[in-house]
Amino acid sequence: MPVNNNSRNNKFRQKSPTQRFLSILGLCMFLFYFILGLLIIFWKEFPLEIDKTYKNMFGGLLIVYSFMRFARLWQNNFLR
């Protein structure tokens, strides 16, 4: 029984330069939001006068948002 190489090749086909650029940009934005969330949470001398609870909540929200972006990036690039 021969293996259908056509379906395997369609799944792993080469991306266009635009798709590759958008994938890299999406990964950079994931890293940006994730690192920004960590900085806001752990930065002792934060330049804005914000209560520690709100600072932690905002940093956590940015981290959750970054993982939502990563999940969407993963879904668009690897599950199609």
Order of alpha helices (4+ residues) and beta strands (2+ residues): alpha-alpha-alpha
